[in-house]
Amino acid sequence: MKKVRFAATAGALGLALLLTACSPGTSGGARETTTNAAGGTSDSISLRINNATTYSRNFNIYSPSTDIAPQISLIYEPLVRRNVLKGGRLEPWLAESWEWSDGDKTVTLKLRTDVKFSDGTPMTSKDVAFTLNISLEHPELNTGGQTYVSAEATDDHTVVVKWKKPAQLDFYRFALGVTGFAPRIVPEHIWKDKDLKTWTNPDPIGTGVGKLTQFTPQQFTLETRADYWGGQFPMKSIKIVATGGDDQTKARLLKGDIDYATISWPNAEQEYMARNPKANVYKTFHTGGEESLLFNLAKEPFSDVNVRKALAMSVERASVLKLAPTGQEPANACGLEPQVYAEFMAPECKPQPLDVEGAKKALADGGWTVEGGRLAKDGKTYPLSIKVVQEYANWMAYGKGMQDQWKSNLGLDVKVMAIPEENYDPQLNEGDYDMALYWTGNSNGLYSVFADQLDSDKYKPIGKDAQYQNQSRWKDTSTTPLLDRLRDTVGDPAAQTEAGYQLQKVVLDQVPFSPMFTADWFVEMNQSRWVGWPETGETDHVPHSALGPDIVMTLKGLKPAGK
């Protein structure tokens, strides 16, 4: 019987929060209140989480309603954390260790023994088993695509979860951010008699640091708990503010009304940081993915690797980024982000430089010429277009910049098509495009990075819905065994590295898509009330609300300004 064990280190929130708890000014003791230039007091912090203009008092995280208050792990927490800066490595949270057996079809979870719900009731394995069984008893509420077949409490702090097949990869679904919904533990004594389809859970009780104390459609307030298992927080309350869209959020940030937001802000250095250099901070953190140039491989001329190479080689990425600077950088050409996947990087993989002569040679090698701004071969000419999201100001600028470079470097006339966001994904899923800017890769592990666009088993003809998988229509069975190896060796770094190297070579040599720019999380922070925000390249967590426990770690590590 094969066993693989992962155990937590001792201390609040594992080692990560233990370190932040020992940082100057963030350990326990009396909390003082100070006033600052931005208004308000240092005993509270205000966050912007999403584009909502109002919130509904619905904290039922299993509700089929689309109108649910944001959760962000401050109330309900997952069993494990995904470390997005370490290739999606799973780390302890409410589960302090886990052990695989039965050919990786069974995982035994050992829970922390010091966790209480915000009503003072201890969390036990019965609560965890109850939570996990919700998806089994109500398949229509299984929005995270969980695949386990049973979950059983075997003692007060042990839960055994079983699958029908090896499931180390499926276990990633237990971490927030990997799917739209991961299991977050709820108290059985409150939830067991509720109709989960209709109940709104107006007074949520969870294991998280926050307990709801005030609610209006524009803002709700969470009081931080003195008995939280992760230790005392530096602020007494956390305010979640409904600011609306990006423009409205920018105005609130410039006024100092909110301390913390996560929006893309082109020219943030001039428009935000320069307005108040001491207080306003804008940072980017790599997601592990890229903003890539997708080619429709089921169409000519993009079915020819020489065309793909030429289009990729004839764009200088750094100059395109300068058209709408967001803090992003040129992406690595192999499909992996070095800061996130350093241990798996093939040494020959670097950002694609501008190589006009190489691009022209690639076209010549494929028998292509340029006639009237179009690619031509065998008496046929092919007009080219690239789609970008209309609402994304930076993508609009990038599309124009790429268009200009293809014209000046190769003589190609490429039409930029601005598509409304609501129509963009459906068009790519059905193969209704020539080229398009889109996200590839992620921090969910090597298999997820490459399977998204290179899984031939997910191939769909043009006109059929690809359902967000293999939208580029890659069809090469030689990559299938490499993906299978990544899927089946999640716990074997050497095997992952070997298969990962080969898939990086596929992306580099065959250019099924061309990584253009790093995909980043964008974070705005106001330091007039709170300091100690994570630094890019120096942190083990990302201050982004979509990442579950990472926002908890971020808030735990802050301290009042001037202290």
Steps between C-alpha positions, in 0.01 A plus 500: 500500500644833391487784751576867445481730798485879524517652847473854627761675704393616844354841569212723403397451136804279454843653455380780273282669759742411775756716322264792451390476863863546605552804280552834678173661599274205410523274802238496774431761763265795534383659177518875485292736290658781300364751253676567171493734202269280295230511765370210707695314767768235508273246670321423172591435138281546191518263202356496151440142385309505170300717259175483698314825557291342777511182708222265601495352847544149368792313655388152391813391314305210343211714379420463128431873497749722320436774753722394790712718726875456439666250733880529457571245775446751777190309612518152345836332449639211293687195621811575296669803351640525147837679496477688171862610523625141521335345198169442675648285777236401755568600858314450830216721616215347703654161425845486661612187311380238253615155394427313177437125481326236286689600187423869555125433505462580872618799699491514879476856630616593849327819613627775724377452856482870592237623254170647619207641312415861572219392735760329720422143390809288426543385141520120477526239230121472501478857366754420229329177396164678499641774276658257256184291481293800389641457148418128507146539631427803280687448170338811357693706757835345408619810316866422568489175305600285798556134405535318834242231575498497881609701803490351849599623846698225673576688823459857625781636284541249215313484171546235229412600143486245218501512120448231238835571334837656596414848614801707600419733211131513592597593855609838362128576479501526880698824471335834437586663170546175309132477411209733542417331829702290742360343818487755781412353833159583650356411844276195484294610801380808309485373141361147538130591498513779241374496142830586333329610179295775665663586834694828497704446818469866607711460816793282390699297751834369375854414604645816344634806677194711418160510669225706336396796717351751254343471156368749245474452123802730457727356771523227758731478799676198645633521855826311542478223757719486809461119502600445136725196465750705298557749780406862558478738204637857508164653408172474690280496192507443126262697278401358161392790279290480182673754276368402158722478193864589452445871436293542816759301695781720373316809623455347847866398512614849405283646777645256754154356570624142467829345602526205268371400156590266215445656158710539187608863471693600186733793573451449874839655574386837367129483578516343847845478656616847394188660651612399850841329485519434875162329523401356163664173395430292189658157459474205265543133586541233234213250482714225351328546165532724198299716268566310180440530130265213417500365146203317354690187406202353315521775237750591234746665511537440877521123456854564367761528775707732280221758501463472876873543549510804273214674677652427842852610405399827336360672813718676756301439815667761722411786266139379477472501880613862510182600317295426815740434788340288771813351657491190280813364333582303184404136554722196481464332160454148642175554688635500857551803723850488655407656836232236555653196329873560546573139601336365182635746242688367198827698479450601136168670570508880496274779370473507120717785366416703192648312203376648174751314285410175670132571440558565130703180474219301665252629243740417218559151642126440487467632146311812606516848352325825585272644233295813560537465875382138496681171534508317168577144394403273210291771337295573812515803728399513863380811687602504866324631809553503875225526760533687830251577778337836436478594869869433571682826430841336515403222259360756258834681510696176470296391199573827324870473586524145363313608189752779440798269546367233267451770239841661540696177545328264256271720291190323632166676544344345809153618598444564871150390601369637832251250642270569799611298801172309523551366146874438516521161669211350300671601175832347604329187628333449161816578302361821354831684471833513313719622785402625844655623821412261779628356825705183503661325793433551869645414840304176540791270415668383179218277381246780512742741328547285192171309486302822460611540137686178407253224591414340165232292672308826548521594131177639355443591134432862416141580593495264799534633854848428638381589852819694579728205417728482196343809345795514260393160355835326557492149352822306555482170683873510579424740785235273655742262679693799634182647648406158638838482671452842658153401619616171652819625671381801700698387804820423303704817426756316283234353272321834487820675397575249224155517341487875558824552308361313201177700496693825528692391191170441318389856577841640403541305175142455380356830629144369550453836675748779562534637855517879472472663842497381859149460641502692825287575800476875548481639853445855630596572860470812715780528757364800687318269746669162457854395409677167460343406167659206315789588269523352151770234494538498880175341615356150523145621439317737266275778636207417275145435614442214254766287665321408820752455783744743342279794593496372860880483500519850350278661763672310782837642395399868505565751774362850564694775325736684731532213745 
